[in-house]
């Protein structure tokens, strides 16, 4: 019996082999399957270090999205083993192999595993599910943080884990409010940077509520700022300004200078696209002064460049050029040649394409990529489908009825569905 009362019971009928079971049995087939699980699971001895590790891995696998391929590296990361503990790393690999040999995990590819839904339910019923969920949440937080700390564009590289990220955040337990707030904030940011703005708001608002509950003012400020960024992207300028003002007050209270500067930069972009050049210049100067004071040279370059990109998106190409040219110089001085070249080409190149040209180009690129993936046996069709769906959400976000971007979104969803059908995945 586990500490704290009676053990949680699995969702099957009479107790299966070795005494594990539950109450109503949906079918005799499921009961037979449950008996098989118990026989396999009971071969994992709690007093054997490798078998104990295997049990921990199985419980953690059960906390990831049901039915989805599980990346081997992600599952191993949920054990939170120090990189220098070589014996523990080897034991984890052995434990994983033990689960595969017992039929409790299925090896799909070199780096992908699959867990049967009934095995997942069984594993959670005979484990400390709360501890397993919290370990998985910590691993996901660490993964998102490590992946994106140098470049927010790398959020897109997490798209293959989309189902797991959402599921882990949805299943996070509120009794650990601080950790639940953190996982919701990180997944909300992931969704924001992959254009799933409506879902991003939902997770960010949950994070905001929990950060306020635990009295984490910096977490509250970061959540309000992220919500404001989504509102700005959706052109809800009044709401964005309110979110930014609330975040700014909190950043000042806790002395978070970087957050304060980021708010000035965001407010400045709003002023810029609203046509208030004087306010935009003043806010940009305030942001840059703080970045320079704290030694954040990258943010100086990025903020100036972002002003240029904001003007360019608004069709004000001539006004954008000086900002982009200055950003190119600053990025080059930092040794960030790719960023410098990108900004320089934008500053020196022709005006941006029209809406119609952009839609035609994106459609042609998506159709060509889909055709190539369908013609290649070993193509990663699922990853391309994920990218197309992210583009579709971006295209549809905030568009009125009849917008040609909605037709683009529909075409991208259609191509993604073709790829998933060819890969044998979800429709």
C-alpha positions in Angstrom: 0.0 0.0 0.0 1.3 3.5 -0.9 1.6 6.2 1.7 -1.4 8.3 2.3 -4.2 5.6 2.0 -5.4 3.0 -0.5 -3.5 2.7 -3.8 -5.1 4.1 -6.9 -6.7 1.2 -8.9 -6.3 0.6 -12.7 -9.5 0.8 -14.8 -10.1 -2.9 -15.3 -12.3 -5.6 -13.7 -11.3 -8.3 -11.2 -7.7 -8.1 -9.9 -5.4 -9.3 -12.7 -2.4 -11.5 -12.1 -0.2 -10.8 -9.0 -3.0 -8.9 -7.3 -3.3 -5.6 -9.2 -6.7 -4.7 -10.5 -9.9 -2.5 -10.3 -13.6 -2.6 -10.5 -15.7 -2.7 -13.8 -14.3 -4.6 -16.8 -15.2 -3.1 -20.2 -14.3 -6.3 -22.1 -12.7 -9.6 -21.4 -10.1 -8.7 -24.0 -9.1 -5.6 -22.0 -8.9 -7.7 -18.9 -6.7 -10.3 -20.6 -4.5 -7.4 -21.8 -4.3 -6.1 -18.2 -3.3 -9.5 -16.9 -0.5 -9.5 -19.5 0.6 -6.1 -18.4 0.7 -7.2 -14.7 2.8 -10.3 -15.5 5.3 -8.2 -17.4 5.4 -5.4 -14.9 5.9 -7.7 -12.0 9.1 -8.9 -13.6 10.5 -5.5 -12.8 11.9 -5.9 -9.2 11.7 -2.8 -7.1 14.9 -3.8 -5.3 16.9 -4.0 -8.5 18.4 -0.6 -9.6 17.9 -1.1 -13.3 14.3 -2.4 -12.8 13.5 0.4 -10.5 14.7 2.9 -13.2 12.5 1.0 -15.7 9.5 1.5 -13.5 10.2 5.2 -13.2 10.6 5.5 -17.0 7.3 3.7 -17.6 5.4 6.0 -15.2 6.9 9.1 -16.9 6.1 7.8 -20.3 2.5 7.4 -19.2 2.5 11.2 -18.4 3.2 12.1 -22.0 0.5 12.5 -24.7 -1.4 9.2 -25.2 -0.8 7.4 -28.4 1.9 9.9 -29.6 5.5 8.8 -30.5 7.7 9.5 -27.5 11.2 10.7 -28.4 13.8 8.6 -26.6 15.8 11.6 -25.5 12.8 13.3 -24.0 11.8 10.2 -21.9 15.4 9.8 -20.6 15.5 13.5 -19.7 12.5 13.0 -17.4 14.8 11.1 -15.0 16.8 14.4 -14.5 20.1 12.6 -14.2 23.3 14.7 -13.9 25.3 14.6 -17.1 28.4 13.4 -15.2 26.8 10.4 -13.6 27.8 7.9 -16.2 26.7 4.8 -14.4 23.2 6.3 -13.9 23.0 7.2 -17.6 23.9 3.6 -18.5 21.3 2.2 -16.1 18.7 4.5 -17.6 19.5 3.1 -21.1 19.3 -0.5 -19.7 16.0 0.3 -18.0 14.6 1.5 -21.2 15.7 -1.6 -23.0 14.2 -3.7 -20.3 10.8 -2.1 -20.9 11.1 -2.8 -24.6 12.1 -6.4 -24.0 9.1 -6.9 -21.7 6.7 -5.5 -24.3 5.8 -2.5 -22.1 7.2 0.0 -24.5 7.4 -0.4 -28.3 10.4 0.7 -30.3 9.0 2.6 -33.3 12.2 4.1 -34.8 15.7 4.6 -33.5 14.6 7.6 -31.4 10.8 7.1 -31.1 8.9 4.9 -28.7 5.2 4.2 -28.3 3.2 3.3 -25.2 -0.1 1.6 -25.4 -2.9 3.6 -23.8 -3.9 0.7 -21.5 -0.4 0.2 -20.4 -0.2 4.0 -19.6 -3.3 3.8 -17.4 -2.0 0.7 -15.7 1.5 2.2 -15.1 0.0 5.3 -13.5 -2.3 3.2 -11.3 0.7 1.3 -9.7 3.0 4.3 -9.5 3.2 7.7 -7.8 1.5 9.5 -10.6 1.9 13.0 -9.1 5.6 12.6 -8.7 5.9 11.3 -12.3 3.8 14.2 -13.7 5.9 16.8 -11.9 9.2 15.2 -13.1 7.9 15.3 -16.7 6.8 18.9 -16.3 10.3 19.9 -15.0 11.9 18.1 -18.0 9.6 19.9 -20.4 10.3 23.3 -18.8 14.1 22.6 -19.0 13.8 21.5 -22.7 11.9 24.6 -23.8 14.2 26.9 -21.9 17.4 25.2 -23.2 16.1 25.1 -26.8 15.1 28.7 -27.0 17.4 30.7 -24.8 19.6 31.9 -27.6 17.0 32.5 -30.3 13.2 32.6 -30.2 13.0 31.3 -33.8 14.0 27.9 -32.3 10.5 27.6 -30.8 9.6 26.2 -34.3 12.0 23.4 -33.8 9.8 22.1 -30.9 6.9 21.5 -33.3 7.4 17.7 -33.4 6.8 17.7 -29.7 3.6 19.8 -29.9 1.2 17.2 -28.6 3.4 16.4 -25.6 4.0 20.0 -24.7 0.2 20.8 -24.7 -0.7 17.6 -22.9 1.9 18.0 -20.1 0.7 21.6 -19.5 -2.9 20.6 -19.5 -2.3 17.8 -17.0 -0.1 19.9 -14.7 -1.4 19.7 -11.1 -2.4 22.9 -9.5 -1.4 21.8 -6.0 2.2 22.6 -7.1 1.1 26.1 -8.3 4.6 27.5 -9.0 5.6 24.6 -11.2 2.2 24.6 -13.0 2.5 28.3 -13.6 6.0 27.8 -15.1 4.9 25.0 -17.5 1.9 27.0 -18.6 4.0 30.0 -19.3 6.7 28.1 -21.2 4.0 26.3 -23.3 2.1 29.5 -23.8 5.3 31.2 -25.1 5.9 28.2 -27.4 2.3 28.5 -28.8 2.8 32.3 -29.2 5.9 31.9 -31.2 4.3 29.1 -33.4 1.3 31.3 -34.1 -1.3 29.4 -32.1 -2.3 32.7 -30.4 -5.7 31.7 -29.1 -4.3 28.7 -27.3 -1.3 30.7 -26.2 -3.6 33.2 -24.4 -5.4 30.3 -22.6 -2.1 28.9 -21.1 -0.7 32.4 -20.4 -3.8 33.4 -18.5 -3.6 30.3 -16.4 0.0 31.0 -15.7 -0.9 34.6 -14.7 -3.6 33.4 -12.3 -1.2 30.9 -10.6 1.7 33.4 -10.4 -0.6 35.8 -8.7 -1.8 33.0 -6.4 1.8 32.3 -5.2 2.9 35.9 -5.1 5.5 35.7 -7.9 5.4 39.2 -9.3 8.1 38.6 -11.9 6.2 35.6 -13.2 3.1 37.8 -13.2 4.9 40.5 -15.1 6.3 38.1 -17.7 2.8 36.6 -18.3 1.2 40.0 -18.7 3.9 41.1 -21.1 3.5 37.9 -23.2 -0.3 38.4 -23.3 0.3 41.9 -24.5 2.6 40.6 -27.3 -0.2 38.3 -28.5 -2.7 41.2 -28.3 -0.3 43.4 -30.3 0.1 40.7 -32.9 -3.7 40.5 -33.2 -3.8 44.3 -33.6 -5.8 44.8 -30.3 -3.7 47.8 -29.4 -5.7 49.2 -26.5 -5.7 45.8 -24.7 -1.9 45.4 -25.5 -1.2 48.8 -24.0 -3.1 47.9 -20.8 -1.2 44.6 -20.5 2.1 46.4 -21.0 1.4 49.0 -18.4 0.4 46.4 -15.8 3.6 44.5 -16.6 5.8 47.6 -16.4 4.5 48.5 -13.0 5.4 45.0 -11.8 8.9 45.0 -13.4 9.6 48.3 -11.6 8.4 46.9 -8.3 10.8 44.0 -8.5 13.7 45.9 -10.1 13.7 43.8 -13.3 15.5 46.2 -15.7 15.5 43.8 -18.6 11.7 43.4 -18.4 11.3 47.2 -18.1 13.4 47.7 -21.2 11.4 45.1 -23.1 8.2 46.9 -22.2 9.5 50.2 -23.6 10.5 48.5 -26.8 7.1 46.8 -27.2 5.3 50.1 -26.5 7.6 51.8 -28.9 6.6 49.4 -31.7 3.0 50.1 -31.0 3.6 53.9 -31.2 5.6 53.4 -34.4 2.8 51.5 -36.3 0.2 53.9 -34.9 2.1 56.8 -36.5 3.4 58.5 -33.3 7.0 58.8 -34.3 8.0 61.1 -31.4 6.7 58.6 -28.8 8.3 55.7 -30.7 11.7 57.5 -30.6 11.4 58.3 -26.9 10.5 54.8 -26.0 13.3 53.3 -28.1 15.8 55.6 -26.5 14.6 54.5 -23.0 14.8 50.8 -23.9 18.3 51.2 -25.4 19.6 53.1 -22.4 18.6 50.3 -20.1 20.0 47.6 -22.4 23.3 49.4 -22.6 23.4 49.9 -18.8 23.0 46.2 -18.2 25.4 45.2 -20.9 22.8 43.6 -23.2 24.2 44.5 -26.6 22.2 41.9 -28.4 18.9 43.4 -27.3 20.0 46.8 -28.6 20.5 45.4 -32.1 17.4 43.3 -32.0 15.1 46.1 -30.8 16.3 48.5 -33.4 15.9 45.8 -36.0 12.4 45.0 -34.7 11.4 48.6 -35.3 12.5 48.2 -38.9 10.6 44.9 -39.3 7.4 46.5 -37.8 7.5 49.3 -40.3 8.2 46.9 -43.1 5.2 44.8 -42.2 3.1 48.0 -42.2 4.3 48.7 -45.8 6.5 51.7 -44.8 9.6 50.4 -46.4 11.5 53.6 -46.8 11.1 54.4 -43.1 12.2 50.9 -42.2 15.6 51.1 -44.0 17.5 53.2 -41.5 16.5 50.9 -38.6 17.4 47.8 -40.5 20.7 49.2 -41.7 21.7 50.2 -38.1 20.7 46.7 -36.8 22.8 45.1 -39.4 25.9 47.1 -38.2 25.2 46.2 -34.6 24.7 42.5 -35.3 27.9 42.5 -37.4 29.8 44.0 -34.5 28.6 41.2 -32.3 29.7 38.6 -34.8 26.2 37.5 -35.6 26.7 37.5 -39.3 23.5 35.7 -40.3 21.4 38.2 -38.5 23.5 41.1 -39.9 23.0 39.8 -43.5 19.3 39.3 -43.0 18.8 42.9 -41.8 21.2 44.3 -44.5 19.3 42.5 -47.3 16.1 43.9 -46.0 17.5 47.4 -45.8 19.0 47.4 -49.3 16.5 45.2 -51.1 13.3 45.9 -52.9 10.0 46.7 -51.2 8.3 43.7 -49.6 6.0 41.6 -51.7 2.3 42.5 -51.9 -0.3 40.4 -50.0 -1.3 38.6 -53.2 2.4 37.9 -54.1 3.0 36.5 -50.6 -0.1 34.2 -50.7 0.9 32.9 -54.1 4.5 32.3 -53.0 3.5 30.5 -49.8 1.0 28.3 -51.6 3.6 27.3 -54.3 6.2 26.6 -51.7 3.9 24.5 -49.6 2.6 22.5 -52.6 6.2 21.9 -53.8 7.4 20.7 -50.4 4.3 18.4 -50.0 4.9 16.9 -53.5 8.6 16.3 -52.7 7.7 14.7 -49.3 5.1 12.4 -50.9 7.6 11.3 -53.5 10.3 10.4 -51.0 9.9 7.2 -49.0 11.9 8.3 -46.0 10.6 11.9 -45.8 9.6 13.2 -42.4 6.0 13.9 -43.5 4.8 14.4 -39.9 7.2 17.3 -39.3 6.3 19.0 -42.5 2.6 18.6 -41.7 3.3 20.3 -38.4 5.0 23.2 -40.1 2.1 23.6 -42.6 -0.4 23.6 -39.8 1.6 26.3 -37.9 1.6 28.4 -41.1 -2.1 27.9 -41.5 -2.8 29.2 -38.0 -0.6 32.2 -38.7 -2.5 32.9 -42.0 -5.9 32.6 -40.4 -5.1 34.5 -37.1 -7.3 37.6 -36.9 -8.4 37.6 -40.5 -12.0 38.8 -41.4 -14.4 36.6 -43.3 -13.6 36.6 -47.0 -9.9 37.3 -46.5 -7.6 35.5 -49.0 -5.4 34.5 -46.1 -8.3 32.2 -45.0 -8.2 30.4 -48.3 -4.4 30.1 -47.9 -5.0 28.6 -44.4 -7.5 26.1 -45.8 -5.1 25.0 -48.5 -2.3 24.5 -46.0 -4.5 22.4 -43.7 -5.5 20.4 -46.7 -1.8 19.7 -47.6 -1.0 18.8 -44.0 -3.9 16.3 -44.0 -2.6 14.6 -47.2 0.8 14.3 -45.5 -0.6 12.8 -42.3 -2.7 10.3 -44.3 0.3 9.2 -46.3 2.3 8.8 -43.1 -0.5 6.8 -41.4 -0.9 9.5 -38.7 -3.8 11.5 -37.4 -6.1 13.1 -40.0 
